[in-house]
Amino acid sequence: MSQSNLNSGFAGTLLAGRLVGTRIDQRPGKDGQPWIRHFLGIEVPVVNGFPGQTDVQEVQVSEKIMNAAFHTAIEKLTGKDVFVVVYPRVYATKNGNAGMQYNLSNVENNILAQPTAVAKVA
């Protein structure tokens, strides 16, 4: 495979689930200015859970991606089964525990509706 094909291929982790919506988290920053974070909620089945048990995974969306066109696309996909291209970020908390968060990838078409046949199987 050539280097150009490698660069145009998929990079990241694919999260599959139902898009349940968005939320905004606003806190005061160290400089006193508001610190705003945007999140998508993706509902996924709980592994080894009870039948029908689900959990919502938060996917942080960068300020760069947030715009009117993105909001319109999200509104159309809310409630639908989607594939979301994310990259996980693992970090250490202040008390020494491990944490992980998903971040929405900056690649084009980072959220795609699942075909109906795939959604029924998953």
N, C-alpha and C positions, 0 to 999 in steps of 0.2 A: 504494500500500500504506500502510495507516495505521501510526502509530507503535506501537500496541499489537501489531500483527502482526509488526513488526520485532523487538520485544523478545521475542516468544515463538518466534522462528525459531532456526535452528541457528547456533551461534557456536563457532568453533574449527576444528581440523583433524581429519579423520577418518582414523584409522590402521586399516587392515584387515590381518588376519593371524591366525595361530594362537596362542592363549594357551598359553604353555609353563609358566607358574607364577609364583611370587613369590619374592622374596628380601629379606633385611633387611641393611642396612649399618650397623654400629654403630662409632662412633669417639668418642674423648674430645673433648669440646668445650673451648673456651677457658677455661671456668669449672671444668673437671675433671669435669663431669657427662657422662653418655653422650649422644651426639648420634645419634639413630636415624633412618634413612631407609628407607622402604618402596618397593619397585619391583615392577612387573609386567614380565614378559618376553613380547614379542610377536614371533613368528617371521614374517619377511616374505621374499619372494623378493629376490635380489640383482639390481638393475637392470643389464642388460647382462652378467650373470654366466653361468656355465655352467648347462646345464639341471639343475634341481633344487637349485641352490645357494641357500642361505638365510642370513640374518643375524638376530640377535635384537636388537630395539630395546628399550631400557629406558624404562619410563614411570614417573616418580616419582609416588607417591601421598601426598597430604598426610595428616598425623596426624588431621585433622578427618574424613576419609573412612574411615579405618581403624577398623572396629568388627566385632563378631561377625557381623552380617548381611552385611557386605561380604565377609568371609572365606568364609562359606557360599556366596555367589553365585560367588566366584572358584573355589572347589572344584568347583562344578557345571560351570563353563565351561572349566576347564583341559583342554587337548587339543582344544578345539573352535575352529572359525573364528569370529572375532568382529570387530565394529566397535568401536573405542575412540575416544571423543571426547577429544582432547588439545589442549593449546596449547603450541607450541614456545617455549622461552626461549633466546635467543642471548646469549652473554656473552664477555668477554675474559678469558683466563687470565692468571696472574701473569707469564708470559714473553711476553705480547703476542699469542698465537695466539687464534683464535676457537674457541669451543665452543658446543655446542647440546645441550639436553636437552628431552625431552618431559615434560610434567606432565599428570596426569589432570585433566580438567575437573571442576568441582564440580557440574555440571548433573545433574539426575535422569536415570537410565538412561544413564549414561556408558559402559557396556559392554553391548553387545547381541550375541547369537548371530546369525551370518549365516544367512540362509535357505540351504538346501541347494543350490538352483539357482545362487545367487551364489557360494557357496564353490567349486563345481566350475569355474566360469568363471574366477575369479580364480586 
